Amino acid sequence: MFSARKAAAVATALLTSVFLAACGGGDADGALDATGKSATLPESTAKASTSTSIFYGANGRNTNGGAYDSTAVATQLAQLQDLGAKIYRNDVYSLNSAKVVAKMAQTMAASGITVYPVILLGTGYSNEQTAYNAGYTLGQQVAGTYKYKYYEVANELEAQALTGNVDGTNWTHYKNQPFVVARGVIRGLIAGVKSVDSSAKIVVNGTWLHYAFFQMLMDGSQPDGTHGHPTVNWDITAWHWYSNQGDMTRACGGTGCYDMLGVLRSFGKPIWINEFGVRPNYGTDQQIANYMAGNTMMAQFQSVASKYNIQSIQAFELYDDSEGNFGLMKSDGQTPKAAYYAYKNFVAGHPM
């Protein structure tokens, strides 16, 4: 129930996992004691825009090739401004990719657009401590390149821990070993970021009905039925939702139907829907545009934002690329699609 993007992201993250495990995780005590503080990082809030709302945003994939890497940052900035998007999510998976996104973030912040990283790291580790060490190293590296306001830690790791084609609504739907490794990655990323930037706002994400994974993170339990394990705290719960998943307030799987926005609200944290999109095989470009702005996507999210404490919705993605034709624009980075105008017109007509 998650996009093809994830297969590529997981592959990249697993390669990164192997690299970091070999090059910089260190022993447990060394990782926990490292600070890496820097007093010279540029601030993401150096220049505030006239509007502080981050409700409308988009996903980019700078450092992943294609139109993003061939389109100037200034052009991407102008496109986001034209759309009315105020927040821009981008992948980082290494120190080099973090430096690229950091430079872009500094440029866009001066014009009132918030860039933040989703730090990709997979679960290719033998145990939780090794995963923690690798996460700590990468989190510290990313936070050391730029003082972001938000850091998103890993991407849909809960899906990697499922026992099979299950809903993810119960602890029995997860395998223990992948779960504890994923927990190590997430804990390590958070600690690494916080060692550099104690004020950082931490975002975690999931998709479909996979909420039991996050309940276990919060209460220190795990799929083998044991309790008393390390707990995880975060600031914002982000979720990913696509057209094939239907109505987010009545999402139906094998175990029943769920108001997923209500479930996420019960976590007691603000909600971001930081990937929403329409599958390219849904229909024509105009049909895709109509669905995206319609009553089970943008129109719904906007109308119930105050009820569920939805702070931001972010379209996947700005350009078509190797992931597929999910973009608001074509893969040349220049040509708007019907979805571009649907998004732009919706934002203009529904200020937040």
Stockholm file with secondary structure:
# STOCKHOLM 1.0

chainA/1-352         MFSARKAAAVATALLTSVFLAACGGGDADGALDATGKSATLPESTAKASTSTSIFYGANGRNTNGGAYDSTAVATQLAQLQDLGAKIYRNDVYSLNSAKVVAKMAQTMAASGITVYPVILLGTGYSNEQTAYNAGYTLGQQVAGTYKYKYYEVANELEAQALTGNVDGTNWTHYKNQPFVVARGVIRGLIAGVKSVDSSAKIVVNGTWLHYAFFQMLMDGSQPDGTHGHPTVNWDITAWHWYSNQGDMTRACGGTGCYDMLGVLRSFGKPIWINEFGVRPNYGTDQQIANYMAGNTMMAQFQSVASKYNIQSIQAFELYDDSEGNFGLMKSDGQTPKAAYYAYKNFVAGHPM
#=GR chainA/1-352 SS CCCTHHHHHHHHHHHHHHHHHHHTCCCHHHHHHCCCCCSCCCBTTSSCCSCCCCCEEEECCTTSSTHHHHSCHHHHHHHHHHHTCCEEEEEECSHHHHHHHHHHHHHHHTTTCEEEEEECCCCCCSSHHHHHHHHHHHHHHHHHHCBCSEEEECSSHHHHTBSSSCCCCSGGGBCHHHHHHHHHHHHHHHHHHHHHCTTCEEEEEEETTCCHHHHHHHHTCCTTSCCCCCCCCCSEEEEEEEGGGCCTTSEEETTEEECHHHHHHTTTSCEEEEEEECCGGGSCHHHHHHHHTSTTTHHHHHHTHHHHTEEEEEESCSBCBTTBSCCSBCTTSSCBCHHHHHHHHHHHHSCC
#=GC SS_cons         CCCTHHHHHHHHHHHHHHHHHHHTCCCHHHHHHCCCCCSCCCBTTSSCCSCCCCCEEEECCTTSSTHHHHSCHHHHHHHHHHHTCCEEEEEECSHHHHHHHHHHHHHHHTTTCEEEEEECCCCCCSSHHHHHHHHHHHHHHHHHHCBCSEEEECSSHHHHTBSSSCCCCSGGGBCHHHHHHHHHHHHHHHHHHHHHCTTCEEEEEEETTCCHHHHHHHHTCCTTSCCCCCCCCCSEEEEEEEGGGCCTTSEEETTEEECHHHHHHTTTSCEEEEEEECCGGGSCHHHHHHHHTSTTTHHHHHHTHHHHTEEEEEESCSBCBTTBSCCSBCTTSSCBCHHHHHHHHHHHHSCC
//
